[in-house]
């Protein structure tokens, strides 16, 4: 590739995230109890080196207009040694992120292991209302001439607007829609966000981000203990996400990746 550089040699994935939303908020008392169990659990002590409480600020105004601020612990964030993996648990959601993507098979095994051990701790009649998978892919634009678009994009795909060929400055493309994916009972909300920008956190290098998020609305809600259902959702969303990415990016770029999200 002459005009662009993928985030890594094997793929363009900068971050992958797995999320599960609860159908109802867990009470503060229960959250505190579960946090203590997570901190004392041998699996999490072995696989994560840093535990950080997640706090929530609330402001209450009295009849006389006086303000009263309270700070409560409503969750926990776990980090592994090199900060490549993180796990967040709070009253609303479980979120697992990985910043060192290689192959889906290896990454999903790690995510499922973290998730399964956490579910064993928190499962007490909790139901889930959403399952979400998100990829953030990144390319550096080495030469911001018009040719980089021809090198990176497959312009025959349905997710790109033809006028992108003519734009010479930074731009942003965002779209969202509901679809019914084969093998999944409920509707899936796809959000595709493509952003060409100057990264102020990296010497203002020109970057192209492709963020694909797939959010499954679980109706009726399902118990969080149905782990096979959760895994099946992630597996099907992964295949769907891969198909979208490969329709956006030029085949010559895909061919440089030994194993693209496989």
Backbone bond lengths (Angstrom), bond angles and torsions (degrees), N, CA, C in turn:
res aa  C-N    CA-C-N  psi(-1)  N-CA   C-N-CA  omega(-1)  CA-C   N-CA-C  phi
1 X - - - 1.464 - - 1.521 109.64 -
2 X 1.336 116.91 127.56 1.456 121.98 -174.23 1.519 114.03 -95.18
3 X 1.325 116.89 -29.90 1.455 120.44 -172.08 1.526 113.27 -113.40
4 X 1.303 117.56 -9.79 1.455 121.33 -177.28 1.532 109.76 -136.99
5 X 1.334 114.70 159.89 1.457 120.99 178.13 1.526 108.06 -139.41
6 X 1.320 116.59 123.58 1.461 120.59 179.56 1.520 110.57 -72.37
7 X 1.322 116.14 160.44 1.464 121.27 -176.55 1.525 112.08 -58.00
8 X 1.339 116.91 -35.32 1.460 120.67 175.07 1.519 109.12 -141.30
9 X 1.313 116.83 172.85 1.460 120.38 -179.33 1.521 112.30 -71.01
10 X 1.347 116.70 -28.45 1.461 120.39 -174.75 1.518 112.94 -89.42
11 X 1.329 117.30 -27.38 1.455 121.28 -177.53 1.517 108.70 -166.52
12 X 1.329 116.35 -175.57 1.467 120.35 -179.69 1.525 111.98 -109.74
13 X 1.318 118.14 8.93 1.465 121.26 -173.37 1.522 110.92 -74.56
14 X 1.320 115.85 121.18 1.467 121.84 176.21 1.525 110.66 -92.47
15 X 1.332 116.38 -42.12 1.466 121.82 179.49 1.513 108.59 -145.66
16 X 1.342 115.90 141.98 1.462 121.64 168.42 1.525 107.18 -124.13
17 X 1.340 115.98 140.94 1.464 120.24 -177.01 1.521 110.69 -133.78
18 X 1.336 115.04 137.96 1.459 123.79 175.66 1.534 107.17 -116.04
19 X 1.333 117.76 130.20 1.465 119.43 -178.53 1.520 110.98 -137.39
20 X 1.335 114.74 145.00 1.460 122.26 174.93 1.524 107.65 -132.48
21 X 1.330 116.27 122.14 1.458 121.11 178.16 1.524 110.68 -97.78
22 X 1.323 116.35 137.77 1.457 121.53 177.67 1.531 109.72 -81.13
23 X 1.313 116.14 149.91 1.466 120.09 179.82 1.522 111.82 -72.96
24 X 1.331 117.22 -25.73 1.458 121.92 176.53 1.521 109.27 -138.68
25 X 1.328 115.87 149.72 1.461 120.24 178.30 1.531 110.00 -65.28
26 X 1.315 115.76 140.32 1.457 121.10 174.05 1.535 107.83 -81.55
27 X 1.297 117.21 138.70 1.464 120.81 -177.32 1.529 110.79 -63.98
28 X 1.344 115.93 155.13 1.461 120.68 -179.64 1.523 111.43 -59.42
29 X 1.328 116.20 -40.44 1.469 120.16 -179.47 1.525 110.14 -61.48
30 X 1.342 116.03 -44.39 1.465 120.09 -179.39 1.523 111.06 -68.24
31 X 1.327 117.03 -38.94 1.469 120.67 178.79 1.522 110.64 -60.63
32 X 1.329 117.41 -44.92 1.464 120.89 179.31 1.529 110.78 -61.52
33 X 1.312 116.21 -40.84 1.466 120.72 178.94 1.519 110.89 -63.09
34 X 1.335 116.42 -42.78 1.466 120.91 -178.24 1.527 111.23 -70.56
35 X 1.326 117.39 -36.15 1.461 120.52 177.54 1.521 110.42 -60.72
36 X 1.305 116.83 -43.59 1.469 120.51 178.66 1.526 111.25 -62.15
37 X 1.336 116.54 -38.58 1.464 120.24 178.65 1.527 110.90 -67.60
38 X 1.342 117.02 -38.47 1.458 120.92 178.78 1.524 110.09 -64.57
39 X 1.323 116.97 -43.84 1.466 120.94 -178.28 1.523 112.69 -64.00
40 X 1.328 116.33 -29.69 1.464 119.87 -177.68 1.525 112.98 -95.45
41 X 1.331 117.36 -3.20 1.458 121.47 -177.42 1.529 110.79 -74.53
42 X 1.332 117.13 131.00 1.463 121.73 -175.84 1.526 112.68 -63.78
43 X 1.319 117.26 -37.49 1.464 120.12 -179.77 1.521 110.65 -60.73
44 X 1.321 116.63 -47.54 1.462 119.87 -176.94 1.527 111.39 -73.33
45 X 1.313 118.39 -32.62 1.470 120.04 175.68 1.526 110.55 -66.39
46 X 1.326 117.33 -31.92 1.461 121.71 -179.56 1.526 112.00 -76.95
47 X 1.331 117.30 -38.69 1.461 121.25 -171.83 1.529 114.55 -96.83
48 X 1.316 117.69 -12.37 1.454 120.88 -179.88 1.527 109.20 -130.48
49 X 1.334 115.29 136.12 1.462 119.74 -174.07 1.526 113.06 -99.36
50 X 1.329 117.10 -16.18 1.459 120.14 -175.95 1.526 110.01 -133.81
51 X 1.336 115.74 132.46 1.459 122.88 177.59 1.530 107.86 -119.20
52 X 1.309 115.91 126.86 1.470 119.75 -176.44 1.525 109.37 -130.01
53 X 1.326 116.45 122.99 1.462 120.10 178.21 1.520 110.37 -67.68
54 X 1.327 115.57 142.49 1.462 121.92 176.99 1.525 107.56 -102.62
55 X 1.320 116.79 122.08 1.466 120.57 -174.79 1.520 111.63 -104.86
56 X 1.329 114.22 156.41 1.456 121.72 179.07 1.521 108.44 -128.51
57 X 1.329 116.25 130.61 1.458 121.84 179.98 1.531 109.48 -103.32
58 X 1.306 116.24 137.15 1.463 120.40 175.88 1.521 108.98 -135.74
59 X 1.331 115.64 145.69 1.457 122.51 -177.27 1.514 108.91 -124.25
60 X 1.331 117.18 124.82 1.466 122.79 -178.91 1.523 108.94 -118.42
61 X 1.338 116.32 133.30 1.466 121.45 177.88 1.524 109.21 -102.27
62 X 1.315 116.45 126.57 1.447 121.61 177.99 1.518 111.71 -80.29
63 X 1.349 117.42 173.33 1.473 121.47 179.95 1.522 113.07 -57.76
64 X 1.335 117.01 -29.44 1.460 120.85 -179.33 1.520 112.68 -90.17
65 X 1.329 115.93 5.98 1.452 120.26 179.58 1.505 114.53 87.50
66 X 1.317 116.95 -2.01 1.463 120.35 179.03 1.523 110.44 -68.98
67 X 1.327 115.83 144.83 1.450 121.87 -178.46 1.525 110.69 -101.44
68 X 1.321 114.34 138.81 1.463 119.74 175.23 1.522 108.46 -128.41
69 X 1.325 115.72 118.42 1.463 121.17 -178.07 1.518 110.08 -102.68
70 X 1.320 115.65 133.83 1.457 120.30 176.68 1.527 108.96 -124.46
71 X 1.312 114.98 145.19 1.461 121.98 178.36 1.524 107.51 -122.38
72 X 1.327 116.55 123.62 1.455 120.58 -179.89 1.520 109.97 -127.64
73 X 1.312 116.32 151.65 1.458 122.38 174.71 1.525 108.06 -87.15
74 X 1.337 116.75 117.76 1.463 118.90 -177.87 1.524 112.95 -122.27
75 X 1.351 115.77 14.47 1.453 117.84 179.02 1.510 111.48 -179.84
76 X 1.336 114.94 -176.48 1.462 121.13 -179.36 1.522 108.89 -146.91
77 X 1.349 116.39 144.30 1.456 122.50 174.91 1.516 108.17 -119.26
78 X 1.333 116.78 128.65 1.457 122.70 179.88 1.527 108.53 -110.09
79 X 1.331 116.70 136.09 1.459 122.21 178.72 1.522 109.07 -122.48
80 X 1.351 115.61 137.20 1.461 117.02 174.05 1.517 108.96 -83.07
81 X 1.301 117.21 173.48 1.460 123.24 -164.93 1.520 114.04 -53.59
82 X 1.333 118.09 -44.96 1.458 121.52 -176.80 1.526 112.56 -96.25
83 X 1.332 116.85 10.74 1.463 123.87 178.09 1.533 112.90 62.80
84 X 1.322 116.69 21.65 1.465 120.35 178.70 1.526 111.36 -83.44
85 X 1.324 116.35 -29.91 1.459 121.91 176.22 1.526 108.57 -112.89
86 X 1.329 116.29 143.58 1.459 120.56 170.36 1.523 108.66 -140.97
87 X 1.323 115.35 150.79 1.463 121.97 178.61 1.520 107.84 -133.41
88 X 1.326 116.07 124.61 1.456 121.74 178.59 1.518 109.75 -114.92
89 X 1.331 115.67 132.41 1.464 121.68 173.39 1.521 108.05 -130.90
90 X 1.343 115.79 128.25 1.460 119.57 172.30 1.521 109.58 -145.37
91 X 1.301 116.90 -165.51 1.459 120.24 -173.08 1.520 113.39 -70.20
92 X 1.334 117.02 -13.11 1.470 120.84 -175.63 1.522 115.09 -113.59
93 X 1.340 117.50 -29.09 1.459 118.49 -164.33 1.523 111.73 -154.42
94 X 1.333 114.12 156.78 1.459 122.91 163.97 1.524 106.46 -113.00
95 X 1.334 116.58 130.13 1.453 121.22 179.82 1.527 109.31 -132.26
96 X 1.335 116.29 125.45 1.463 122.28 177.78 1.523 107.77 -120.23
97 X 1.343 117.10 127.45 1.461 120.38 178.84 1.525 110.42 -125.95
98 X 1.324 114.86 150.87 1.467 121.52 176.84 1.523 108.48 -135.56
99 X 1.342 115.99 130.70 1.462 121.88 -178.88 1.530 112.58 -108.21
100 X 1.323 116.20 14.68 1.469 120.02 178.10 1.517 108.08 -136.88
101 X 1.333 116.10 78.97 1.460 121.57 -175.32 1.518 110.15 -85.39
102 X 1.339 116.25 133.90 1.466 119.98 171.63 1.531 110.27 -121.87
103 X 1.326 116.00 -71.05 1.462 120.52 177.19 1.519 109.28 -129.85
104 X 1.320 116.02 146.29 1.458 120.65 179.91 1.524 111.55 -56.39
105 X 1.322 117.37 -42.12 1.460 120.16 -176.51 1.521 111.02 -58.43
106 X 1.323 116.64 -44.60 1.460 120.37 -178.22 1.530 111.57 -72.74
107 X 1.322 116.99 -43.37 1.464 120.83 -178.49 1.520 110.81 -66.49
108 X 1.330 117.23 -43.12 1.466 120.01 -178.23 1.525 110.77 -65.93
109 X 1.325 117.80 -36.44 1.468 120.27 177.36 1.529 109.95 -59.79
110 X 1.331 116.41 -44.95 1.455 120.28 178.59 1.518 112.16 -63.83
111 X 1.327 116.30 -45.00 1.472 120.17 -179.51 1.524 110.79 -64.20
112 X 1.334 116.88 -42.50 1.469 120.07 -179.41 1.529 111.17 -65.11
113 X 1.333 117.17 -35.91 1.466 120.05 179.20 1.531 110.26 -64.97
114 X 1.334 116.78 -46.52 1.464 120.28 177.88 1.529 110.61 -60.45
115 X 1.320 114.75 -44.89 1.460 120.04 -176.99 1.523 111.89 -65.72
116 X 1.325 116.43 -43.32 1.462 120.02 -178.09 1.526 111.29 -63.95
117 X 1.331 117.77 -41.32 1.462 120.19 179.16 1.527 111.27 -67.60
118 X 1.324 116.70 -35.68 1.461 119.27 178.03 1.524 111.18 -69.42
119 X 1.325 117.22 -40.05 1.462 120.89 179.92 1.523 110.87 -62.88
120 X 1.321 116.86 -36.58 1.465 119.86 178.31 1.529 111.37 -59.73
121 X 1.329 115.52 -32.30 1.462 119.92 -178.76 1.524 111.41 -79.87
122 X 1.322 117.41 -45.45 1.464 120.08 -169.88 1.521 113.99 -91.21
123 X 1.322 118.96 -13.12 1.473 120.88 -175.30 1.522 110.96 -63.97
124 X 1.318 115.46 110.47 1.469 121.30 175.00 1.518 107.92 -153.86
125 X 1.317 114.21 61.34 1.460 119.24 -178.59 1.516 113.91 81.09
126 X 1.324 117.22 16.13 1.465 120.44 -179.53 1.526 109.83 -81.73
127 X 1.330 115.81 136.05 1.456 122.21 177.28 1.521 110.29 -112.01
128 X 1.331 115.69 159.22 1.462 120.58 179.77 1.528 109.85 -114.36
129 X 1.336 115.35 146.48 1.463 121.18 -179.28 1.519 112.71 -117.36
130 X 1.343 117.67 -17.16 1.462 121.53 179.91 1.523 110.12 -147.75
131 X 1.333 115.45 144.41 1.461 122.61 171.56 1.525 106.43 -127.65
132 X 1.341 117.21 126.61 1.465 120.56 -172.55 1.525 110.97 -130.33
133 X 1.326 115.16 137.02 1.464 122.50 172.92 1.518 107.87 -123.48
134 X 1.331 117.12 133.60 1.457 120.58 -178.74 1.529 110.58 -136.96
135 X 1.328 114.97 136.40 1.461 122.55 173.61 1.522 109.14 -115.88
136 X 1.320 116.63 139.13 1.460 121.73 167.86 1.524 107.28 -119.11
137 X 1.339 115.65 110.75 1.465 121.96 177.33 1.525 108.62 -102.37
138 X 1.330 115.63 145.63 1.463 118.74 -176.91 1.524 111.56 -137.87
139 X 1.319 115.30 138.63 1.464 123.42 172.90 1.527 108.68 -126.67
140 X 1.315 116.20 138.63 1.462 120.86 170.76 1.523 108.13 -91.63
141 X 1.327 115.94 134.37 1.462 121.04 178.31 1.525 107.73 -92.25
142 X 1.320 116.58 107.15 1.457 121.74 -174.91 1.518 112.27 -75.82
143 X 1.326 115.70 -31.64 1.470 120.90 179.73 1.521 107.83 -136.45
144 X 1.341 117.46 106.23 1.461 119.94 -174.07 1.523 114.37 -77.53
145 X 1.304 117.51 38.53 1.460 120.46 172.01 1.522 107.69 -85.05
146 X 1.298 116.63 174.99 1.456 120.01 -177.81 1.527 112.69 -65.22
147 X 1.313 117.68 -21.25 1.464 120.80 -174.18 1.517 113.45 -66.42
148 X 1.333 118.07 -24.54 1.463 119.16 -177.57 1.526 111.19 -62.51
149 X 1.317 117.50 -32.21 1.467 120.51 179.45 1.526 110.67 -66.63
150 X 1.325 115.53 -41.62 1.464 118.89 178.72 1.514 111.48 -65.95
151 X 1.331 116.66 -32.66 1.455 120.34 179.76 1.518 111.57 -74.90
152 X 1.331 117.67 -35.58 1.461 121.32 -174.09 1.514 114.26 -88.63
153 X 1.326 117.43 -42.11 1.457 120.44 -167.42 1.523 113.83 -98.87
154 X 1.318 114.13 150.14 1.457 122.81 165.38 1.530 106.00 -98.84
155 X 1.310 117.29 96.92 1.457 120.13 -171.19 1.517 113.75 -75.63
156 X 1.305 118.27 -0.67 1.462 119.73 174.36 1.522 111.56 -86.02
157 X 1.342 117.24 -4.04 1.460 119.68 -177.70 1.521 110.23 -77.52
158 X 1.321 116.33 157.34 1.469 122.38 -173.70 1.518 113.59 -83.21
159 X 1.323 118.33 -5.37 1.461 120.56 -176.17 1.530 113.28 -94.82
160 X 1.334 118.15 -1.57 1.458 122.22 -178.59 1.523 110.55 -116.32
161 X 1.333 116.35 140.32 1.455 121.28 176.78 1.530 109.94 -85.61
162 X 1.330 117.81 137.42 1.478 120.45 -178.90 1.517 113.58 -58.75
163 X 1.349 118.16 -28.58 1.465 119.46 -176.24 1.533 112.70 -69.59
164 X 1.339 117.96 -9.69 1.456 119.97 177.50 1.528 111.68 -61.55
165 X 1.333 116.33 -26.26 1.459 120.51 177.65 1.531 111.68 -60.95
166 X 1.335 115.82 -33.30 1.462 120.55 -172.04 1.522 113.51 -91.75
167 X 1.317 119.02 -12.49 1.462 121.67 -175.93 1.522 111.01 -77.31
168 X 1.315 116.36 134.35 1.461 121.45 -179.11 1.525 112.29 -110.47
169 X 1.323 117.26 -9.59 1.466 120.88 179.43 1.524 109.18 -109.93
170 X 1.322 117.39 -174.74 1.458 122.03 179.71 1.528 109.99 -69.05
171 X 1.325 115.72 153.24 1.458 119.64 -177.53 1.523 110.27 -152.86
172 X 1.318 114.00 167.98 1.462 121.54 -176.79 1.519 108.69 -143.00
173 X 1.332 115.55 135.62 1.462 120.89 179.24 1.520 108.62 -130.42
174 X 1.325 116.67 122.59 1.464 120.81 -177.19 1.517 109.20 -133.95
175 X 1.310 116.57 131.86 1.470 120.78 178.87 1.513 110.07 -146.40
176 X 1.315 115.26 148.02 1.460 120.89 178.66 1.517 110.26 -144.87
177 X 1.313 115.56 147.97 1.465 119.86 -176.82 1.530 109.07 -164.62
178 X 1.318 115.56 155.87 1.464 121.97 174.67 1.522 109.77 -95.05
179 X 1.331 115.55 139.71 1.455 120.41 174.60 1.531 108.26 -137.30
180 X 1.303 115.57 165.44 1.465 121.97 172.77 1.521 106.59 -110.39
181 X 1.317 116.10 113.32 1.457 121.81 -176.91 1.523 109.45 -93.65
182 X 1.311 116.16 133.45 1.462 120.42 -179.14 1.529 110.76 -59.20
183 X 1.329 115.47 131.53 1.454 121.12 179.07 1.513 114.26 95.49
184 X 1.341 117.17 -10.26 1.458 121.33 177.47 1.521 109.83 -112.76
185 X 1.319 116.17 136.61 1.458 120.95 -174.06 1.525 113.00 -70.46
186 X 1.328 116.71 -34.73 1.460 120.54 -171.33 1.520 112.44 -110.18
187 X 1.340 114.39 171.90 1.459 120.01 179.26 1.523 110.74 -71.63
188 X 1.330 114.27 149.65 1.452 121.92 179.63 1.525 108.14 -114.95
189 X 1.332 116.30 130.65 1.461 121.18 175.63 1.530 108.46 -96.45
190 X 1.328 115.89 111.73 1.460 122.29 175.68 1.521 109.15 -92.83
191 X 1.327 117.01 132.82 1.457 122.11 170.73 1.522 107.95 -126.64
192 X 1.327 116.67 122.80 1.460 122.51 -179.37 1.521 108.01 -118.82
193 X 1.314 115.73 118.45 1.453 122.39 -175.11 1.528 108.16 -122.87
194 X 1.336 117.39 115.95 1.464 122.52 -179.82 1.519 108.11 -117.96
195 X 1.318 116.92 124.86 1.456 121.39 -170.76 1.525 110.91 -134.21
196 X 1.326 115.90 122.28 1.471 122.02 174.20 1.532 107.23 -105.23
197 X 1.330 117.59 119.45 1.462 120.21 -169.28 1.529 110.54 -153.43
198 X 1.339 115.73 170.66 1.458 122.86 172.37 1.517 107.66 -100.57
199 X 1.317 116.72 120.72 1.460 122.03 -174.29 1.532 109.75 -81.77
200 X 1.340 116.04 104.75 1.466 119.71 -177.79 1.530 112.30 -70.10
201 X 1.340 116.65 -15.44 1.461 120.44 177.37 1.524 112.87 -89.95
202 X 1.333 116.42 -0.88 1.464 120.55 -179.67 1.524 109.83 -141.05
203 X 1.350 115.33 60.45 1.472 122.94 175.09 1.525 112.82 56.40
204 X 1.335 116.44 28.47 1.461 122.94 178.32 1.529 112.90 57.66
205 X 1.323 115.27 32.24 1.468 119.08 174.25 1.526 109.58 -65.12
206 X 1.323 115.26 147.40 1.453 119.48 177.10 1.536 108.64 -76.46
207 X 1.335 115.75 129.65 1.462 121.43 -177.45 1.531 110.10 -129.94
208 X 1.311 115.04 156.20 1.463 122.21 172.23 1.524 107.45 -127.99
209 X 1.317 116.09 115.68 1.458 121.44 177.35 1.519 110.70 -104.59
210 X 1.319 116.19 137.19 1.460 122.27 172.34 1.527 106.93 -120.38
211 X 1.324 115.91 108.94 1.463 120.87 179.99 1.530 108.37 -107.62
212 X 1.322 116.13 117.82 1.458 121.07 178.53 1.523 108.74 -116.84
213 X 1.328 115.45 119.99 1.467 121.01 -179.71 1.523 109.20 -119.60
214 X 1.330 115.49 137.18 1.460 122.11 -178.26 1.520 108.21 -129.23
215 X 1.335 115.78 111.93 1.458 121.88 -173.72 1.527 109.45 -115.92
216 X 1.323 115.69 114.36 1.463 121.04 179.77 1.524 109.29 -91.81
217 X 1.320 116.58 124.92 1.457 121.88 177.58 1.524 108.48 -88.36
218 X 1.297 117.28 114.21 1.466 122.41 -174.50 1.530 108.77 -91.14
219 X 1.328 116.44 103.94 1.461 122.88 -178.39 1.531 109.36 -137.32
220 X 1.347 118.48 119.38 1.460 126.46 -3.21 1.531 111.10 -69.80
221 X 1.323 115.07 166.10 1.465 119.48 -177.81 1.520 109.94 -63.47
222 X 1.334 114.65 156.12 1.467 120.89 179.42 1.524 109.42 -123.34
223 X 1.337 117.77 152.30 1.467 120.03 178.50 1.521 110.79 -67.69
224 X 1.322 116.19 141.53 1.460 120.51 -179.45 1.529 110.89 -65.77
225 X 1.310 116.67 -18.31 1.465 120.90 179.12 1.533 112.44 -71.57
226 X 1.337 117.90 -13.06 1.470 120.99 178.70 1.523 108.34 -80.65
227 X 1.327 115.02 73.95 1.461 120.74 -172.49 1.527 111.93 -68.82
228 X 1.307 118.37 -33.22 1.466 120.60 178.66 1.525 111.00 -63.28
229 X 1.321 116.35 -36.68 1.466 120.22 177.09 1.529 110.14 -63.81
230 X 1.321 116.45 -44.97 1.462 120.96 -179.10 1.531 110.91 -61.73
231 X 1.324 116.79 -46.15 1.466 120.13 179.11 1.521 111.39 -62.10
232 X 1.323 116.45 -41.79 1.457 120.19 -179.52 1.526 110.94 -62.09
233 X 1.326 117.03 -38.98 1.468 120.82 177.19 1.526 110.64 -61.52
234 X 1.327 116.62 -47.88 1.462 119.96 -179.64 1.529 111.43 -62.66
235 X 1.323 117.54 -41.01 1.462 120.50 -179.29 1.523 111.27 -62.29
236 X 1.315 117.29 -43.79 1.469 120.61 -178.97 1.523 111.18 -70.45
237 X 1.318 117.20 -37.32 1.463 119.68 177.97 1.528 110.97 -68.06
238 X 1.324 117.06 -35.09 1.463 120.49 177.02 1.530 111.12 -60.56
239 X 1.319 116.84 -47.76 1.473 120.66 179.28 1.523 110.18 -60.46
240 X 1.320 116.03 -42.70 1.466 121.41 179.07 1.527 111.08 -62.78
241 X 1.335 117.33 -43.82 1.461 121.93 179.73 1.526 111.10 -63.58
242 X 1.318 115.73 -41.47 1.462 120.39 178.68 1.527 110.96 -60.77
243 X 1.319 116.81 -41.02 1.466 120.83 -179.88 1.526 111.23 -64.29
244 X 1.329 117.08 -39.62 1.464 120.82 178.45 1.522 110.66 -64.70
245 X 1.334 116.58 -48.98 1.462 120.58 -179.64 1.520 110.61 -58.34
246 X 1.308 117.26 -45.08 1.461 121.19 -176.24 1.522 112.26 -71.75
247 X 1.326 117.42 -16.71 1.463 119.32 174.23 1.527 111.63 -84.49
248 X 1.333 117.16 -23.56 1.467 122.04 -179.80 1.529 111.15 -83.21
249 X 1.326 116.54 -40.42 1.465 121.83 -171.14 1.532 110.88 -93.28
250 X 1.315 115.53 143.06 1.466 122.45 -177.60 1.528 110.73 -62.35
251 X 1.317 116.44 144.67 1.467 121.37 -179.15 1.523 112.58 -59.69
252 X 1.327 117.28 -34.15 1.463 119.51 179.78 1.530 111.16 -63.56
253 X 1.325 116.55 -33.29 1.458 120.47 176.69 1.523 109.70 -72.04
254 X 1.313 116.39 -45.35 1.469 120.57 179.54 1.518 111.33 -58.89
255 X 1.315 116.89 -36.13 1.461 120.73 -178.51 1.522 113.00 -67.82
256 X 1.335 116.33 -18.75 1.471 118.22 177.88 1.517 111.90 -80.41
257 X 1.333 116.86 -13.70 1.463 120.79 177.68 1.522 108.31 -91.29
258 X 1.320 116.04 120.75 1.472 119.81 -178.89 1.523 110.97 -60.88
259 X 1.321 115.86 -42.16 1.474 119.83 -179.50 1.511 107.43 -142.90
260 X 1.313 116.72 100.36 1.445 121.18 -177.26 1.523 110.64 -87.29
261 X 1.355 117.11 102.96 1.469 122.99 175.48 1.524 112.13 57.34
262 X 1.304 118.13 26.19 1.464 120.31 -179.89 1.518 110.66 -97.57
